[in-house]
Amino acid sequence: MPLITALAAAPVVASTALAAGTFLPCHTFDYLRVRIKALGGTVEVRPYYELAPGDWWPLRADAVAAAGSANVTANPAVRGGKSDGAFHSMGLSCAVVLVVEVGNVAHVAEAYLDIADTET
């Protein structure tokens, strides 16, 4: 599973301008797996995908919290700060980043992002 650097906000530039290790070139039909470890404070992360160069969208997000998928949350006081979650991507062929939507990005000790497609 690739180690990735979580970001404090969604990028405003194309993935071609991002540093190596901050995005995953992704080709998936089904799920993205997110693993996060927090130290020093709770964080909530969500994958964002690049719809067009520099146009980043939150994966499975909705203005109504109950309608979208929940963020992956890691709390240093629970399970050693480790959390493991999945986002049903419904198919992606683009760059994907991990964005800390709640909490301080400095509290992310480790972040992993990978494809977790189911067999057909």
C-alpha positions in Angstrom: 0.0 0.0 0.0 1.6 3.3 -1.0 2.5 5.8 1.7 1.1 9.2 0.8 1.5 12.7 2.2 -1.8 14.0 3.5 -2.6 17.6 2.5 -4.1 20.4 4.6 -6.4 21.4 1.8 -7.4 20.4 -1.7 -4.8 21.4 -4.3 -5.5 24.3 -6.6 -3.0 23.1 -9.2 -2.9 20.1 -11.5 -1.4 16.9 -10.3 1.5 17.4 -12.7 2.6 20.3 -10.4 2.3 18.4 -7.2 5.3 16.9 -5.4 5.9 13.2 -5.7 4.3 11.2 -2.9 1.3 13.6 -2.5 -0.9 11.9 -5.0 -1.7 8.4 -6.3 -2.3 7.9 -10.1 -5.4 5.8 -9.7 -7.3 3.4 -12.1 -10.0 1.7 -10.1 -13.4 0.2 -10.8 -14.6 0.0 -7.2 -12.9 1.0 -3.9 -10.1 3.2 -2.5 -8.7 2.0 0.8 -7.5 4.7 3.2 -5.3 4.0 6.3 -4.4 6.8 8.6 -2.4 7.0 11.9 -2.7 10.1 14.1 -0.4 11.4 16.8 -1.1 14.5 19.0 -4.7 15.0 17.8 -7.7 13.6 16.0 -7.9 14.0 12.2 -10.5 13.2 9.6 -9.4 12.6 6.0 -11.1 12.2 2.6 -9.8 11.3 -0.8 -10.1 14.0 -3.5 -9.9 13.2 -7.2 -8.8 15.3 -10.1 -11.8 15.6 -12.5 -9.8 17.9 -14.8 -6.3 19.4 -14.5 -6.4 21.5 -11.2 -10.1 20.7 -10.6 -10.2 18.6 -7.4 -13.5 17.0 -6.1 -14.1 15.4 -2.7 -14.9 11.7 -3.2 -18.4 10.6 -2.0 -19.0 14.0 -0.3 -22.4 15.7 0.0 -23.6 18.9 1.6 -25.9 16.7 3.7 -23.7 14.7 5.9 -26.0 11.6 6.0 -26.1 11.5 2.2 -22.3 11.2 1.6 -19.7 8.8 2.9 -18.1 9.6 6.3 -14.5 10.7 6.5 -11.9 8.2 7.8 -11.2 9.4 11.4 -8.1 8.6 13.4 -7.8 9.4 17.1 -4.5 8.8 19.0 -6.5 7.7 22.1 -8.3 4.9 20.1 -6.7 1.8 18.6 -3.2 3.4 18.8 -4.3 6.2 16.6 -4.9 3.9 13.6 -7.9 3.8 11.4 -8.8 1.9 8.2 -11.6 2.8 5.8 -12.8 2.5 2.3 -14.5 4.8 -0.2 -16.6 3.3 -3.0 -15.2 5.2 -6.0 -17.7 4.1 -8.6 -14.7 4.1 -11.0 -11.8 6.5 -11.3 -9.0 7.0 -13.7 -7.2 10.0 -12.4 -4.9 11.4 -9.7 -6.1 11.1 -6.1 -4.9 13.0 -2.9 -5.8 12.6 0.8 -7.0 15.8 2.4 -7.4 16.5 6.1 -10.9 18.0 6.4 -11.0 18.1 10.2 -8.0 18.5 12.5 -4.4 19.5 11.9 -2.4 17.9 9.1 0.6 17.9 11.4 -1.1 15.2 13.5 -1.0 12.8 10.6 1.8 10.4 11.4 1.2 8.0 8.5 -1.2 7.9 5.6 -1.7 5.2 3.0 -3.9 5.1 -0.1 -4.5 2.2 -2.3 -6.9 0.5 -4.8 -9.1 -2.1 -3.2 -11.2 -3.4 -6.0 -13.4 -6.4 -5.5 -13.2 -9.4 -7.8 -15.7 -9.7 -10.6 
